[in-house]
Amino acid sequence: MTDTPRKPRGRRPGGADTRATIRRAALTLFSTIGYDKVSLRAIAREADVDPALIHHYFSSKSDLFAQTVLDLPLDADRVVSEVLAGPRDDIGRAAVAAFLSVYDNPEGGRERFTAMLRSAVAQDVVQRPLSEFMSKEVFGPIAERLGHGNHRLRGQLAVSLLLGMALSRYILRLPALESAPNSQLIDGLGQAMQNILVEDWSSSDSVAR
């Protein structure tokens, strides 16, 4: 099969338009095939731009996802570093606090997360890029840097804990959960998160997932 001829590559005039084109292409791919399977090269093909041009506007795939799907200034590497910067026995609480901080972002984090959760109830594909991003770029790396071979499993368990809380609090609106202050959620969920991300699981820790 012959490839369809493409327009000449290179930077397009009008930076804002090119950046918007890249974001639209990224949103299309993230929404249809998920976070893990999308590459920057695939996004460049979808946007019909040189792959190097994406790096001109976005520092990484996670940065592009955060600015496109979440539409928030979220630096995943910084979040991971900040969670790990404190005492080891407080990492679980720090991870929950970091998630709530992003969720309650004054620039509209709660509205965007809640909208994605509502859509996910009817359209599973909308949920997938968010959960993949959180497990691969935030919680999986935390567990990996703590030396766990099963960091992928731990990252996905962490995401299931937090998204389950968000669904129950903001969509199902369970009364006690909805009225609880964030400090109580951090204390309550922090213990479970500590076990997921930090604690030794004996022989299962030696198995890469």
Residue pairs with C-beta under 8 A, 6 or more apart in sequence:
6 48
7 48
9 48
9 49
9 50
10 49
10 50
10 53
11 18
11 49
11 50
11 53
11 56
12 18
12 21
12 49
15 57
18 49
18 53
18 57
19 57
21 47
21 48
21 49
22 43
22 44
22 47
22 49
22 53
22 54
22 57
22 58
22 64
23 64
23 67
23 68
24 47
25 43
25 46
25 47
26 38
26 43
26 46
26 47
26 64
26 65
26 68
26 69
27 68
27 69
28 46
29 38
29 42
29 43
29 46
30 38
30 65
30 68
30 69
30 129
31 69
31 125
31 126
31 129
32 125
34 125
34 128
34 129
34 132
35 65
35 128
35 129
35 130
35 132
35 133
35 136
36 132
36 136
38 61
39 61
40 51
40 54
40 55
40 61
40 64
41 51
43 54
43 64
44 50
44 51
44 53
44 54
47 54
54 64
58 64
58 67
62 76
62 77
62 133
62 137
63 75
63 76
65 129
65 133
65 137
66 72
66 73
66 74
66 75
66 76
66 133
67 73
69 116
69 129
69 130
69 133
70 109
70 112
70 113
70 130
71 108
71 112
72 102
72 105
72 107
72 108
72 109
72 112
73 107
74 102
76 133
76 137
76 138
76 141
79 98
79 102
79 138
80 138
80 141
80 142
80 145
82 94
82 98
83 91
83 94
83 95
83 98
83 142
84 91
84 142
84 145
84 146
86 94
88 146
88 198
89 194
89 198
90 190
91 142
91 146
91 193
91 194
91 197
91 198
92 189
92 190
92 191
92 192
92 193
92 194
92 195
92 196
92 197
92 198
93 186
93 187
93 190
93 193
93 194
95 139
95 142
95 158
95 190
95 193
95 197
96 162
96 185
96 186
96 189
96 190
96 193
97 182
97 186
97 190
98 138
99 162
100 182
100 185
100 186
102 109
103 109
103 110
103 113
103 166
104 110
104 182
110 170
113 130
113 166
113 170
114 166
114 170
114 171
116 126
116 127
116 130
117 127
117 163
117 166
117 167
117 170
117 171
118 171
119 126
119 127
120 126
120 127
120 130
121 171
130 163
131 156
131 159
131 163
134 155
134 158
134 159
134 162
134 163
135 152
135 155
135 156
135 158
135 159
136 155
138 155
139 154
139 155
139 156
139 158
139 159
139 197
140 151
140 152
140 154
140 155
140 156
141 151
141 155
142 155
142 158
142 197
143 150
143 151
143 154
143 155
143 158
143 196
143 197
144 151
146 197
146 198
148 154
148 201
148 205
149 205
149 206
149 207
149 208
149 209
150 201
150 204
150 205
150 207
150 208
150 209
151 208
151 209
152 208
152 209
153 209
154 196
154 197
157 196
158 193
158 196
158 197
161 189
161 192
161 193
161 196
162 189
165 177
165 185
165 189
168 174
168 177
169 177
169 178
170 178
177 185
